[in-house]
Structure formats: structure tokens, C-alpha cells
Amino acid sequence: MPYCQTNFRAVPPERVEEVLSSLTKESFVGGQSAYQLDDGSYSIDSGGNDIRAIYDQENAEIKFFCRYQRDMNFYDKKLMAFATKHGIDTKS
């Protein structure tokens, strides 16, 4: 699974699920909360399984990866729009 170019920076561990749930509710059909999977990644696309998030605790970043390379630009735009709206620092 290829990583998206957009990361959410400076996210403290206690805010990860809150940020991801807001992203899921605002940006994906279904409006469910994000939830952590057994492998430590987060389901954020309401069960579509085309994009997931993972928290890099060492760098306090949320990173995103897609199932398909062809979808990366679509998701990067969605992530940037959300980050801009909510004042989240990004790394591209």
C-alpha cells in the first residue's frame, strides 16, 4: 500500500482518534467514527478499506496509505482540504 504525500503533524497521541473520527465523519460517506484495527492502523473511510491511517508516535504524525496508487492524488486532496479547514499542520 503506497503512502500518501500528506501527513498530519504535531498530533498528540490523545487526539489521534478524535482527529481521525472528525476526518471520517466529514470526508467519507457513512459518517462513522474511525477505529483502530488489530494491526495498529486506523480504518478511516467508513469500512471502504481504500485508505488507512497509522500514527507515528516518535514523530507525532498521522500518516495515510492507500490501497491503490491511482487513488493517492484523490486522497491527498481530501486530506489537505480537511487539514486546512481545521488548522492541522501538514507535511507534504
Backbone hydrogen bonds, N-H to C=O, Kabsch-Sander energy under -0.5 kcal/mol:
donor,donor_aa,acceptor,acceptor_aa,energy
4,C,64,F,-3.0
7,N,91,K,-1.4
8,F,62,I,-2.4
9,R,7,N,-0.7
9,R,89,D,-3.2
10,A,59,N,-0.5
11,V,60,A,-2.6
15,R,12,P,-2.3
16,V,12,P,-0.6
16,V,13,P,-1.0
19,V,15,R,-2.8
20,L,16,V,-2.7
21,S,17,E,-2.6
22,S,18,E,-2.1
23,L,19,V,-2.3
24,T,20,L,-2.6
25,K,21,S,-2.6
26,E,22,S,-2.2
27,S,23,L,-2.5
28,F,24,T,-1.7
31,G,28,F,-1.4
35,Y,43,S,-1.4
37,L,41,S,-3.5
40,G,37,L,-2.0
42,Y,53,A,-3.2
43,S,35,Y,-2.8
44,I,42,Y,-0.6
44,I,51,I,-0.9
48,G,45,D,-1.7
52,R,65,F,-2.5
53,A,42,Y,-1.9
54,I,63,K,-2.6
56,D,54,I,-0.6
56,D,61,E,-3.4
57,Q,55,Y,-1.0
59,N,56,D,-0.5
60,A,56,D,-0.9
61,E,56,D,-1.8
62,I,8,F,-2.6
63,K,54,I,-3.0
63,K,61,E,-0.6
65,F,52,R,-2.4
66,C,2,P,-2.8
67,R,50,D,-2.6
71,D,68,Y,-1.4
72,M,69,Q,-1.6
75,Y,71,D,-2.3
76,D,72,M,-2.9
77,K,73,N,-2.2
78,K,74,F,-1.7
79,L,75,Y,-2.9
80,M,76,D,-2.6
81,A,77,K,-2.3
82,F,78,K,-2.0
83,A,79,L,-2.6
84,T,80,M,-2.7
85,K,81,A,-2.2
86,H,82,F,-1.9
87,G,83,A,-0.7
87,G,84,T,-0.8
88,I,83,A,-2.6
91,K,7,N,-1.5
